[in-house]
Amino acid sequence: MKAIINIGLKKGVLDSAGKAAHHTLDTVGFKEVVKDVRIGKQIVMELNCTNESEAREEATKMCEQLLANTVIEDYDILIEA
């Protein structure tokens, strides 16, 4: 099974990389198009799990223990067969 994990800063946490990207997009002509920019990371992994529930449980454990800083980051897990 494939786990796709998207990790990003929680709402209210300053995203300096997102602000820099937003400023640059404004500068190169996208000021009227781009409202906000948040930059995160995506982790894609193949898991040796037999069902979606087990895969989600294992991916959640990984996020809580290592992959995400849960003090300042949120994560979303998508499981594909």
N, CA, C and O of each residue as an XYZ file, in Angstrom:
324
protein
N       0.845     -1.178      0.000
C       0.000      0.000      0.000
C       0.887      1.236      0.000
O       2.006      1.215      0.513
N       0.379      2.298     -0.575
C       1.115      3.554     -0.644
C       0.490      4.547      0.337
O      -0.729      4.716      0.379
N       1.346      5.197      1.121
C       0.904      6.269      2.010
C       1.464      7.583      1.470
O       2.664      7.710      1.229
N       0.583      8.544      1.287
C       0.986      9.881      0.867
C       0.689     10.807      2.041
O      -0.464     10.977      2.438
N       1.747     11.402      2.588
C       1.620     12.233      3.777
C       1.983     13.672      3.413
O       3.088     13.943      2.944
N       1.061     14.570      3.629
C       1.286     16.001      3.401
C       1.423     16.676      4.756
O       0.552     16.551      5.617
N       2.532     17.397      4.934
C       2.828     18.044      6.200
C       2.992     19.539      5.945
O       3.691     19.951      5.019
N       2.342     20.335      6.775
C       2.449     21.784      6.635
C       2.331     22.466      7.979
O       1.867     21.874      8.954
N       2.751     23.705      8.022
C       2.665     24.460      9.262
C       1.207     24.695      9.646
O       0.352     24.898      8.784
N       0.937     24.667     10.941
C      -0.407     24.930     11.434
C      -0.800     26.375     11.129
O       0.055     27.250     10.992
N      -2.086     26.602     11.028
C      -2.601     27.947     10.819
C      -2.135     28.816     11.987
O      -2.228     28.418     13.148
N      -1.644     29.981     11.668
C      -1.159     30.881     12.704
C       0.342     30.828     12.917
O       0.909     31.723     13.543
N       0.999     29.781     12.400
C       2.456     29.690     12.492
C       3.043     30.387     11.277
O       2.659     30.097     10.144
N       3.975     31.306     11.511
C       4.586     32.065     10.428
C       5.322     31.141      9.465
O       6.172     30.350      9.876
N       4.992     31.248      8.195
C       5.635     30.460      7.136
C       6.526     31.407      6.339
O       6.085     31.992      5.350
N       7.776     31.557      6.769
C       8.668     32.518      6.117
C       8.971     32.133      4.671
O       9.095     33.008      3.814
N       9.092     30.835      4.391
C       9.331     30.401      3.008
C       8.114     30.721      2.137
O       8.267     31.153      0.994
N       6.920     30.512      2.667
C       5.699     30.844      1.939
C       5.585     32.339      1.684
O       5.182     32.762      0.601
N       5.939     33.132      2.680
C       5.896     34.593      2.515
C       6.883     35.042      1.444
O       6.565     35.910      0.631
N       8.090     34.450      1.438
C       9.096     34.814      0.434
C       8.617     34.437     -0.964
O       8.770     35.216     -1.905
N       8.034     33.239     -1.103
C       7.515     32.810     -2.402
C       6.378     33.723     -2.851
O       6.298     34.093     -4.022
N       5.501     34.083     -1.917
C       4.381     34.965     -2.238
C       4.895     36.325     -2.718
O       4.418     36.854     -3.722
N       5.856     36.878     -2.009
C       6.428     38.162     -2.406
C       7.029     38.086     -3.812
O       6.823     38.981     -4.632
N       7.767     37.022     -4.077
C       8.385     36.870     -5.400
C       7.333     36.708     -6.480
O       7.468     37.285     -7.559
N       6.288     35.937     -6.217
C       5.204     35.790     -7.194
C       4.540     37.138     -7.475
O       4.216     37.448     -8.622
N       4.339     37.935     -6.427
C       3.795     39.284     -6.617
C       4.706     40.105     -7.535
O       4.243     40.808     -8.433
N       6.005     39.994     -7.284
C       6.998     40.773     -8.020
C       7.042     40.416     -9.505
O       7.256     41.288    -10.347
N       6.841     39.147     -9.826
C       6.942     38.720    -11.226
C       5.600     38.739    -11.955
O       5.483     38.195    -13.053
N       4.580     39.369    -11.344
C       3.354     39.599    -12.086
C       2.135     38.794    -11.681
O       1.134     38.810    -12.398
N       2.181     38.090    -10.560
C       1.024     37.290    -10.147
C       0.302     37.889     -8.941
O      -0.414     37.181     -8.233
N       0.484     39.177     -8.708
C      -0.097     39.840     -7.540
C      -1.621     39.699     -7.485
O      -2.186     39.500     -6.409
N      -2.276     39.799     -8.622
C      -3.741     39.718     -8.661
C      -4.259     38.278     -8.593
O      -5.448     38.055     -8.364
N      -3.375     37.313     -8.790
C      -3.791     35.913     -8.856
C      -3.589     35.182     -7.531
O      -4.446     34.401     -7.116
N      -2.461     35.432     -6.866
C      -2.090     34.675     -5.671
C      -2.543     35.409     -4.414
O      -2.160     36.553     -4.171
N      -3.362     34.730     -3.627
C      -3.864     35.309     -2.378
C      -2.946     34.985     -1.203
O      -2.687     35.854     -0.370
N      -2.446     33.743     -1.119
C      -1.578     33.328     -0.023
C      -0.757     32.123     -0.479
O      -1.174     31.379     -1.366
N       0.396     31.939      0.124
C       1.258     30.794     -0.190
C       1.696     30.153      1.120
O       2.177     30.835      2.026
N       1.527     28.850      1.210
C       2.032     28.058      2.336
C       2.876     26.944      1.721
O       2.449     26.288      0.771
N       4.054     26.738      2.258
C       4.939     25.706      1.736
C       5.053     24.594      2.770
O       5.262     24.851      3.955
N       4.913     23.358      2.306
C       5.014     22.200      3.179
C       5.873     21.145      2.528
O       6.693     21.433      1.656
N       5.673     19.923      2.965
C       6.411     18.813      2.377
C       5.471     17.636      2.177
O       4.457     17.497      2.861
N       5.836     16.796      1.224
C       5.067     15.592      0.946
C       6.000     14.397      1.032
O       7.097     14.405      0.474
N       5.549     13.371      1.737
C       6.307     12.131      1.871
C       5.452     11.021      1.277
O       4.290     10.851      1.645
N       6.039     10.270      0.356
C       5.345      9.148     -0.274
C       6.128      7.890      0.069
O       7.334      7.817     -0.166
N       5.434      6.898      0.627
C       6.125      5.664      0.996
C       5.267      4.447      0.696
O       4.039      4.493      0.753
N       5.948      3.367      0.377
C       5.296      2.078      0.195
C       5.340      1.345      1.532
O       6.397      1.243      2.154
N       4.202      0.841      1.969
C       4.109      0.156      3.253
C       3.768     -1.320      3.053
O       3.026     -1.678      2.138
N       4.309     -2.151      3.902
C       3.975     -3.577      3.907
C       2.815     -3.790      4.872
O       2.999     -4.326      5.965
N       1.638     -3.375      4.470
C       0.434     -3.509      5.290
C      -0.624     -4.256      4.489
O      -0.638     -4.206      3.259
N      -1.495     -4.938      5.189
C      -2.487     -5.767      4.512
C      -3.799     -5.044      4.229
O      -4.579     -5.486      3.385
N      -4.054     -3.925      4.934
C      -5.295     -3.199      4.691
C      -5.113     -1.709      4.973
O      -4.113     -1.297      5.561
N      -6.072     -0.921      4.557
C      -5.992      0.536      4.676
C      -5.928      0.989      6.125
O      -5.191      1.916      6.459
N      -6.695      0.338      6.980
C      -6.719      0.718      8.391
C      -5.342      0.547      9.044
O      -4.879      1.425      9.772
N      -4.710     -0.569      8.778
C      -3.373     -0.828      9.325
C      -2.364      0.184      8.767
O      -1.532      0.704      9.509
N      -2.438      0.459      7.474
C      -1.526      1.409      6.843
C      -1.689      2.799      7.442
O      -0.697      3.472      7.722
N      -2.927      3.234      7.641
C      -3.183      4.552      8.230
C      -2.660      4.615      9.667
O      -2.077      5.619     10.077
N      -2.869      3.554     10.413
C      -2.398      3.498     11.802
C      -0.873      3.607     11.869
O      -0.338      4.360     12.682
N      -0.183      2.862     11.020
C       1.284      2.882     11.008
C       1.812      4.242     10.538
O       2.772      4.764     11.104
N       1.189      4.811      9.512
C       1.613      6.124      9.016
C       1.388      7.194     10.082
O       2.209      8.099     10.231
N       0.297      7.100     10.813
C       0.029      8.047     11.899
C       1.097      7.950     12.974
O       1.580      8.971     13.463
N       1.469      6.741     13.344
C       2.536      6.553     14.339
C       3.839      7.195     13.861
O       4.541      7.845     14.636
N       4.155      7.008     12.580
C       5.379      7.583     12.031
C       5.353      9.104     12.095
O       6.349      9.736     12.445
N       4.204      9.686     11.755
C       4.072     11.141     11.804
C       4.222     11.664     13.228
O       4.931     12.641     13.472
N       3.555     11.011     14.152
C       3.581     11.457     15.543
C       4.972     11.315     16.164
O       5.369     12.139     16.988
N       5.706     10.283     15.776
C       7.007     10.018     16.392
C       8.180     10.684     15.684
O       9.178     11.008     16.326
N       8.079     10.895     14.368
C       9.260     11.333     13.642
C       9.005     12.343     12.523
O       9.696     13.359     12.445
N       8.045     12.087     11.676
C       7.938     12.828     10.425
C       7.419     14.255     10.578
O       7.819     15.138      9.820
N       6.545     14.493     11.536
C       5.957     15.822     11.722
C       6.296     16.363     13.107
O       6.331     15.622     14.089
N       6.540     17.650     13.165
C       6.681     18.327     14.448
C       5.277     18.776     14.831
O       4.830     19.848     14.422
N       4.588     17.966     15.606
C       3.163     18.193     15.861
C       2.876     19.424     16.707
O       1.714     19.794     16.878
N       3.907     20.064     17.238
C       3.709     21.319     17.957
C       3.359     22.429     16.963
O       2.515     23.279     17.247
N       4.010     22.416     15.801
C       3.801     23.498     14.830
C       3.288     23.021     13.473
O       2.979     23.846     12.613
N       3.192     21.696     13.264
C       2.781     21.173     11.965
C       1.549     20.286     12.074
O       1.359     19.572     13.059
N       0.726     20.347     11.047
C      -0.384     19.419     10.855
C      -0.010     18.461      9.736
O       0.851     18.771      8.912
N      -0.646     17.309      9.704
C      -0.398     16.366      8.624
C      -1.698     15.725      8.182
O      -2.665     15.637      8.939
N      -1.692     15.280      6.939
C      -2.844     14.609      6.341
C      -2.318     13.357      5.664
O      -1.295     13.405      4.981
N      -2.997     12.245      5.844
C      -2.549     10.968      5.295
C      -3.574     10.462      4.285
O      -4.768     10.391      4.575
N      -3.088     10.114      3.095
C      -3.911      9.489      2.068
C      -3.318      8.105      1.820
O      -2.120      7.970      1.570
N      -4.160      7.084      1.891
C      -3.712      5.708      1.646
C      -4.251      5.252      0.303
O      -5.446      5.374      0.030
N      -3.364      4.724     -0.540
C      -3.764      4.162     -1.835
C      -3.397      2.689     -1.867
O      -2.344      2.286     -1.371
N      -4.267      1.900     -2.448
C      -4.015      0.455     -2.545
C      -2.980      0.158     -3.613
O      -2.640     -1.003     -3.837
